[in-house]
């Protein structure tokens, strides 16, 4: 039986991750809705790409949504397998903080350059996510 109280910090960070998605959704929706002739449900214009804040806000939200399944899944997987609670929390915290930094950089830097500064934080979150999955497998196989 898993003692969920050992994972309260991890669960808090997962809640912060969900909150981050909601903030990104709000920023993307509000910035698009203020555009003349905005049509609900339509992607923002692609012609201006990263020069447009509306496009960057939309892509920030979409990028987080694209990664949300593995981020939440890895966190839940690590918790349910009884992975080390401290390392689980550290990995989830790094992942959320890196996604927050990615968001701030995406909002503030209009560049098509690759890699851009936000790429480093995307990758940091990706590696933390991988570490979380590995922690889950270690816990799973050490329990058998």
VOKOL-593580 format. One record per atom (N, C-alpha, C, CB): x, y, z; atom name. Coordinates in steps of 0.02 Angstrom, whole numbers. Glycine has a CB too. Layout:
BEGIN
NODE        X        Y        Z   zalum
NODE        X        Y        Z      CA
...
end
This chain:
BEGIN
NODE        X        Y        Z   zalum
NODE       42      -59        0       N
NODE        0        0        0      CA
NODE       44       62        0       C
NODE      -48        0       61      CB
NODE       30      109      -43       N
NODE       69      170      -50      CA
NODE       44      221        1       C
NODE       65      198     -122      CB
NODE       91      251       37       N
NODE       75      304       84      CA
NODE       76      370       46       C
NODE      125      304      145      CB
NODE       18      394       24       N
NODE       15      455      -16      CA
NODE       40      517       20       C
NODE      -55      467      -39      CB
NODE       41      516       86       N
NODE       66      574      123      CA
NODE      140      585      109       C
NODE       54      565      198      CB
NODE      176      532       91       N
NODE      247      539       73      CA
NODE      255      579        7       C
NODE      279      469       65      CB
NODE      201      582      -31       N
NODE      204      614      -97      CA
NODE      165      680      -99       C
NODE      176      567     -149      CB
NODE      150      708      -41       N
NODE      110      770      -41      CA
NODE      145      826      -80       C
NODE       98      793       31      CB
NODE      211      831      -75       N
NODE      247      882     -113      CA
NODE      242      869     -188       C
NODE      321      883      -93      CB
NODE      248      807     -208       N
NODE      242      789     -279      CA
NODE      172      804     -305       C
NODE      258      714     -289      CB
NODE      122      788     -264       N
NODE       52      801     -283      CA
NODE       41      876     -290       C
NODE        3      771     -232      CB
NODE       70      915     -245       N
NODE       66      988     -250      CA
NODE       96     1013     -316       C
NODE      102     1022     -191      CB
NODE      156      987     -334       N
NODE      187     1007     -397      CA
NODE      145      987     -457       C
NODE      257      976     -403      CB
NODE      112      929     -454       N
NODE       68      909     -509      CA
NODE        9      958     -514       C
NODE       43      836     -499      CB
NODE      -17      979     -457       N
NODE      -70     1030     -457      CA
NODE      -46     1096     -486       C
NODE      -96     1042     -386      CB
NODE       16     1115     -472       N
NODE       45     1176     -501      CA
NODE       53     1169     -576       C
NODE      113     1191     -468      CB
NODE       70     1109     -599       N
NODE       75     1096     -671      CA
NODE        7     1107     -705       C
NODE      101     1025     -685      CB
NODE      -45     1080     -674       N
NODE     -113     1089     -702      CA
NODE     -132     1163     -701       C
NODE     -164     1047     -662      CB
NODE     -113     1198     -648       N
NODE     -127     1270     -644      CA
NODE      -91     1308     -698       C
NODE     -107     1297     -574      CB
NODE      -30     1288     -713       N
NODE        9     1320     -766      CA
NODE      -26     1312     -833       C
NODE       80     1289     -770      CB
NODE      -53     1253     -846       N
NODE      -90     1242     -908      CA
NODE     -151     1288     -911       C
NODE     -113     1168     -913      CB
NODE     -186     1296     -856       N
NODE     -245     1339     -855      CA
NODE     -225     1413     -866       C
NODE     -281     1332     -788      CB
NODE     -170     1435     -837       N
NODE     -147     1504     -848      CA
NODE     -129     1513     -922       C
NODE      -86     1520     -804      CB
NODE      -94     1465     -950       N
NODE      -76     1469    -1021      CA
NODE     -138     1471    -1065       C
NODE      -31     1410    -1041      CB
NODE     -187     1431    -1049       N
NODE     -250     1431    -1087      CA
NODE     -283     1500    -1083       C
NODE     -298     1376    -1060      CB
NODE     -285     1528    -1023       N
NODE     -315     1594    -1014      CA
NODE     -278     1648    -1053       C
NODE     -316     1612     -939      CB
NODE     -212     1648    -1049       N
NODE     -172     1698    -1086      CA
NODE     -182     1690    -1161       C
NODE      -97     1691    -1068      CB
NODE     -180     1628    -1186       N
NODE     -188     1616    -1258      CA
NODE     -258     1636    -1281       C
NODE     -175     1542    -1274      CB
NODE     -308     1617    -1243       N
NODE     -377     1633    -1263      CA
NODE     -390     1708    -1260       C
NODE     -426     1596    -1218      CB
NODE     -368     1740    -1207       N
NODE     -380     1812    -1199      CA
NODE     -343     1852    -1251       C
NODE     -360     1835    -1129      CB
NODE     -281     1834    -1265       N
NODE     -243     1872    -1315      CA
NODE     -273     1864    -1385       C
NODE     -170     1851    -1316      CB
NODE     -298     1805    -1400       N
NODE     -329     1793    -1465      CA
NODE     -396     1829    -1469       C
NODE     -337     1718    -1478      CB
NODE     -435     1826    -1415       N
NODE     -502     1856    -1416      CA
NODE     -499     1932    -1426       C
NODE     -539     1841    -1350      CB
NODE     -445     1963    -1407       N
NODE     -438     2036    -1415      CA
NODE     -421     2056    -1487       C
NODE     -385     2062    -1368      CB
NODE     -406     2007    -1529       N
NODE     -388     2022    -1599      CA
NODE     -451     2039    -1639       C
NODE     -350     1963    -1631      CB
NODE     -445     2088    -1684       N
NODE     -503     2103    -1726      CA
NODE     -523     2043    -1769       C
NODE     -487     2164    -1772      CB
NODE     -586     2028    -1770       N
NODE     -612     1973    -1811      CA
NODE     -594     1904    -1785       C
NODE     -586     1979    -1881      CB
NODE     -576     1898    -1722       N
NODE     -558     1833    -1693      CA
NODE     -617     1785    -1698       C
NODE     -535     1840    -1620      CB
NODE     -602     1724    -1719       N
NODE     -653     1672    -1725      CA
NODE     -637     1617    -1674       C
NODE     -655     1643    -1798      CB
NODE     -684     1603    -1628       N
NODE     -671     1551    -1577      CA
NODE     -656     1484    -1610       C
NODE     -732     1545    -1531      CB
NODE     -607     1449    -1582       N
NODE     -590     1382    -1606      CA
NODE     -541     1380    -1663       C
NODE     -651     1348    -1626      CB
NODE     -526     1437    -1693       N
NODE     -479     1439    -1749      CA
NODE     -408     1453    -1722       C
NODE     -499     1494    -1802      CB
NODE     -359     1420    -1752       N
NODE     -289     1433    -1734      CA
NODE     -272     1504    -1756       C
NODE     -241     1381    -1766      CB
NODE     -226     1537    -1719       N
NODE     -206     1604    -1740      CA
NODE     -169     1602    -1807       C
NODE     -162     1637    -1686      CB
NODE     -166     1660    -1838       N
NODE     -133     1664    -1903      CA
NODE      -62     1639    -1899       C
NODE     -135     1736    -1930      CB
NODE      -41     1602    -1949       N
NODE       25     1572    -1949      CA
NODE       77     1615    -1986       C
NODE       22     1504    -1982      CB
NODE       54     1664    -2025       N
NODE      100     1702    -2067      CA
NODE      153     1739    -2026       C
NODE       61     1752    -2110      CB
NODE      132     1769    -1971       N
NODE      178     1808    -1931      CA
NODE      217     1765    -1882       C
NODE      141     1862    -1893      CB
NODE      195     1705    -1871       N
NODE      227     1656    -1827      CA
NODE      251     1687    -1762       C
NODE      286     1622    -1862      CB
NODE      314     1679    -1746       N
NODE      340     1700    -1682      CA
NODE      341     1776    -1671       C
NODE      409     1673    -1673      CB
NODE      330     1814    -1723       N
NODE      327     1887    -1715      CA
NODE      262     1907    -1680       C
NODE      332     1922    -1783      CB
NODE      213     1864    -1680       N
NODE      148     1877    -1651      CA
NODE      143     1847    -1580       C
NODE       91     1849    -1696      CB
NODE      127     1890    -1530       N
NODE      118     1864    -1462      CA
NODE       60     1814    -1460       C
NODE      104     1922    -1413      CB
NODE        8     1827    -1498       N
NODE      -49     1781    -1498      CA
NODE      -27     1711    -1520       C
NODE     -106     1808    -1546      CB
NODE       14     1709    -1572       N
NODE       41     1645    -1596      CA
NODE       84     1612    -1542       C
NODE       81     1654    -1660      CB
NODE      129     1651    -1510       N
NODE      174     1623    -1460      CA
NODE      135     1598    -1399       C
NODE      225     1676    -1438      CB
NODE       83     1636    -1379       N
NODE       42     1614    -1321      CA
NODE        6     1549    -1338       C
NODE       -9     1670    -1302      CB
NODE      -21     1545    -1399       N
NODE      -55     1485    -1421      CA
NODE       -7     1426    -1423       C
NODE      -88     1496    -1490      CB
NODE       53     1436    -1452       N
NODE      102     1382    -1457      CA
NODE      127     1360    -1389       C
NODE      161     1403    -1501      CB
NODE      134     1408    -1342       N
NODE      156     1391    -1275      CA
NODE      105     1343    -1244       C
NODE      163     1454    -1231      CB
NODE       41     1360    -1249       N
NODE      -11     1317    -1222      CA
NODE      -13     1250    -1258       C
NODE      -80     1352    -1227      CB
NODE      -10     1251    -1324       N
NODE      -12     1188    -1362      CA
NODE       47     1144    -1344       C
NODE      -12     1203    -1437      CB
NODE      106     1174    -1337       N
NODE      165     1134    -1322      CA
NODE      159     1101    -1253       C
NODE      228     1178    -1324      CB
NODE      132     1137    -1205       N
NODE      122     1108    -1139      CA
NODE       70     1053    -1142       C
NODE      101     1162    -1088      CB
NODE       16     1064    -1179       N
NODE      -35     1012    -1187      CA
NODE       -6      950    -1220       C
NODE      -95     1039    -1229      CB
NODE       38      960    -1270       N
NODE       69      904    -1305      CA
NODE      111      862    -1257       C
NODE      112      929    -1362      CB
NODE      139      893    -1206       N
NODE      182      858    -1159      CA
NODE      147      838    -1094       C
NODE      241      902    -1142      CB
NODE       86      861    -1085       N
NODE       50      851    -1022      CA
NODE       38      777    -1006       C
NODE      -15      888    -1023      CB
NODE       21      738    -1056       N
NODE        7      667    -1044      CA
NODE       66      631    -1013       C
NODE      -12      633    -1109      CB
NODE      125      641    -1042       N
NODE      184      608    -1014      CA
NODE      206      639     -948       C
NODE      242      609    -1064      CB
NODE      196      704     -940       N
NODE      216      736     -877      CA
NODE      172      712     -819       C
NODE      212      813     -883      CB
NODE      106      714     -829       N
NODE       61      689     -776      CA
NODE       68      614     -768       C
NODE      -12      707     -793      CB
NODE       72      579     -824       N
NODE       79      507     -823      CA
NODE      141      484     -786       C
NODE       79      479     -892      CB
NODE      197      517     -799       N
NODE      259      498     -765      CA
NODE      254      511     -690       C
NODE      319      537     -794      CB
NODE      224      567     -672       N
NODE      215      582     -601      CA
NODE      172      530     -566       C
NODE      185      651     -592      CB
NODE      116      515     -596       N
NODE       70      465     -567      CA
NODE      103      396     -566       C
NODE        3      463     -606      CB
NODE      137      379     -619       N
NODE      173      315     -623      CA
NODE      224      309     -567       C
NODE      208      308     -692      CB
NODE      264      361     -557       N
NODE      315      360     -504      CA
NODE      282      353     -435       C
NODE      358      423     -506      CB
NODE      229      390     -424       N
NODE      194      387     -359      CA
NODE      164      318     -348       C
NODE      139      442     -355      CB
NODE      129      291     -399       N
NODE       95      227     -391      CA
NODE      143      168     -385       C
NODE       49      215     -449      CB
NODE      204      176     -411       N
NODE      253      121     -405      CA
NODE      292      127     -340       C
NODE      301      121     -464      CB
NODE      281      182     -303       N
NODE      316      191     -240      CA
NODE      388      214     -249       C
NODE      315      127     -200      CB
NODE      401      252     -303       N
NODE      469      277     -315      CA
NODE      490      322     -257       C
NODE      471      318     -382      CB
NODE      555      331     -250       N
NODE      582      372     -197      CA
NODE      545      439     -194       C
NODE      658      383     -206      CB
NODE      511      454     -138       N
NODE      470      514     -134      CA
NODE      510      579     -143       C
NODE      436      516      -67      CB
NODE      571      582     -117       N
NODE      611      643     -124      CA
NODE      630      655     -196       C
NODE      675      638      -80      CB
NODE      656      602     -229       N
NODE      676      610     -299      CA
NODE      616      621     -345       C
NODE      715      549     -322      CB
NODE      560      590     -328       N
NODE      499      602     -367      CA
NODE      479      675     -364       C
NODE      441      557     -341      CB
NODE      480      703     -303       N
NODE      463      774     -295      CA
NODE      513      819     -330       C
NODE      459      792     -221      CB
NODE      577      803     -325       N
NODE      629      844     -358      CA
NODE      618      844     -434       C
NODE      700      817     -341      CB
NODE      607      785     -462       N
NODE      597      781     -535      CA
NODE      535      819     -557       C
NODE      592      707     -557      CB
NODE      480      811     -521       N
NODE      419      847     -540      CA
NODE      429      922     -532       C
NODE      358      823     -497      CB
NODE      462      943     -479       N
NODE      475     1014     -469      CA
NODE      518     1043     -525       C
NODE      509     1026     -401      CB
NODE      571     1008     -544       N
NODE      613     1030     -599      CA
NODE      572     1036     -663       C
NODE      673      982     -610      CB
NODE      531      986     -675       N
NODE      489      985     -735      CA
NODE      443     1046     -736       C
NODE      448      920     -738      CB
NODE      409     1061     -681       N
NODE      362     1117     -679      CA
NODE      398     1184     -684       C
NODE      319     1114     -615      CB
NODE      453     1191     -647       N
NODE      491     1254     -650      CA
NODE      519     1265     -720       C
NODE      548     1253     -598      CB
NODE      544     1212     -751       N
NODE      569     1219     -820      CA
NODE      514     1237     -869       C
NODE      603     1153     -842      CB
NODE      454     1207     -860       N
NODE      398     1225     -904      CA
NODE      377     1298     -893       C
NODE      338     1178     -891      CB
NODE      380     1321     -831       N
NODE      365     1391     -817      CA
NODE      416     1437     -851       C
NODE      364     1404     -740      CB
NODE      480     1420     -846       N
NODE      532     1460     -879      CA
NODE      522     1458     -955       C
NODE      602     1433     -860      CB
NODE      505     1400     -982       N
NODE      491     1393    -1053      CA
NODE      435     1440    -1073       C
NODE      472     1319    -1071      CB
NODE      383     1442    -1033       N
NODE      326     1486    -1046      CA
NODE      347     1560    -1047       C
NODE      270     1475     -994      CB
NODE      382     1580     -995       N
NODE      404     1651     -990      CA
NODE      447     1669    -1050       C
NODE      442     1663     -924      CB
NODE      493     1626    -1068       N
NODE      537     1640    -1125      CA
NODE      498     1641    -1191       C
NODE      594     1589    -1129      CB
NODE      451     1595    -1198       N
NODE      411     1594    -1260      CA
NODE      369     1658    -1266       C
NODE      365     1531    -1262      CB
NODE      342     1681    -1210       N
NODE      303     1743    -1211      CA
NODE      346     1803    -1228       C
NODE      268     1754    -1144      CB
NODE      408     1803    -1205       N
NODE      449     1864    -1210      CA
NODE      497     1867    -1269       C
NODE      488     1871    -1148      CB
NODE      515     1810    -1298       N
NODE      565     1811    -1352      CA
NODE      532     1788    -1417       C
NODE      625     1765    -1335      CB
NODE      531     1834    -1465       N
NODE      502     1818    -1531      CA
NODE      559     1797    -1577       C
NODE      463     1880    -1560      CB
NODE      571     1733    -1581       N
NODE      625     1709    -1625      CA
NODE      605     1643    -1657       C
NODE      690     1701    -1585      CB
NODE      628     1635    -1719       N
NODE      620     1571    -1753      CA
NODE      684     1530    -1748       C
NODE      601     1583    -1827      CB
NODE      734     1557    -1714       N
NODE      798     1523    -1706      CA
NODE      789     1457    -1668       C
NODE      849     1569    -1669      CB
NODE      825     1407    -1691       N
NODE      823     1343    -1658      CA
NODE      894     1317    -1650       C
NODE      778     1293    -1697      CB
NODE      918     1303    -1591       N
NODE      881     1307    -1529      CA
NODE      877     1380    -1505       C
NODE      914     1264    -1476      CB
NODE      821     1395    -1475       N
NODE      812     1460    -1444      CA
NODE      823     1451    -1368       C
NODE      739     1490    -1460      CB
NODE      825     1506    -1331       N
NODE      834     1498    -1258      CA
NODE      780     1454    -1226       C
NODE      834     1566    -1225      CB
NODE      720     1456    -1252       N
NODE      667     1415    -1222      CA
NODE      680     1341    -1232       C
NODE      599     1434    -1251      CB
NODE      718     1323    -1283       N
NODE      733     1253    -1298      CA
NODE      769     1220    -1240       C
NODE      775     1247    -1361      CB
NODE      813     1257    -1207       N
NODE      852     1229    -1152      CA
NODE      806     1209    -1094       C
NODE      905     1280    -1127      CB
NODE      754     1249    -1082       N
NODE      707     1233    -1028      CA
NODE      659     1178    -1049       C
NODE      668     1295    -1008      CB
NODE      642     1175    -1113       N
NODE      603     1119    -1139      CA
NODE      640     1054    -1126       C
NODE      588     1129    -1215      CB
NODE      705     1054    -1142       N
NODE      746      994    -1134      CA
NODE      756      976    -1061       C
NODE      813     1004    -1168      CB
NODE      764     1026    -1018       N
NODE      771     1013     -946      CA
NODE      709      978     -920       C
NODE      784     1079     -907      CB
NODE      650     1002     -940       N
NODE      588      970     -919      CA
NODE      583      899     -948       C
NODE      527     1012     -942      CB
NODE      606      891    -1010       N
NODE      604      826    -1042      CA
NODE      648      775    -1005       C
NODE      626      831    -1116      CB
NODE      709      796     -987       N
NODE      754      752     -950      CA
NODE      727      736     -880       C
NODE      823      783     -944      CB
NODE      696      785     -847       N
NODE      666      772     -782      CA
NODE      609      722     -789       C
NODE      641      838     -750      CB
NODE      571      728     -843       N
NODE      516      682     -856      CA
NODE      544      611     -868       C
NODE      475      704     -917      CB
NODE      598      606     -906       N
NODE      629      540     -917      CA
NODE      653      510     -851       C
NODE      688      546     -967      CB
NODE      685      552     -810       N
NODE      710      528     -745      CA
NODE      652      502     -702       C
NODE      748      584     -708      CB
NODE      596      536     -706       N
NODE      537      516     -667      CA
NODE      512      447     -689       C
NODE      481      568     -675      CB
NODE      512      436     -754       N
NODE      491      370     -780      CA
NODE      540      316     -758       C
NODE      486      371     -857      CB
NODE      605      332     -761       N
NODE      656      284     -739      CA
NODE      647      268     -665       C
NODE      727      312     -752      CB
NODE      635      320     -624       N
NODE      622      308     -552      CA
NODE      563      261     -542       C
NODE      608      375     -516      CB
NODE      511      270     -582       N
NODE      454      225     -578      CA
NODE      471      154     -594       C
NODE      399      248     -623      CB
NODE      510      144     -648       N
NODE      530       76     -666      CA
NODE      576       45     -614       C
NODE      565       76     -734      CB
NODE      621       85     -586       N
NODE      666       59     -534      CA
NODE      624       35     -475       C
NODE      717      113     -510      CB
NODE      576       76     -455       N
NODE      533       57     -399      CA
NODE      492       -5     -416       C
NODE      486      115     -379      CB
NODE      467       -8     -476       N
NODE      425      -64     -497      CA
NODE      464     -130     -496       C
NODE      397      -51     -567      CB
NODE      524     -128     -524       N
NODE      563     -190     -529      CA
NODE      598     -208     -464       C
NODE      614     -183     -584      CB
NODE      611     -160     -421       N
NODE      642     -176     -357      CA
NODE      590     -203     -307       C
NODE      677     -114     -327      CB
NODE      527     -191     -321       N
NODE      474     -216     -277      CA
NODE      458     -289     -292       C
NODE      411     -173     -284      CB
NODE      476     -313     -353       N
NODE      458     -381     -370      CA
NODE      509     -432     -348       C
NODE      448     -387     -444      CB
end
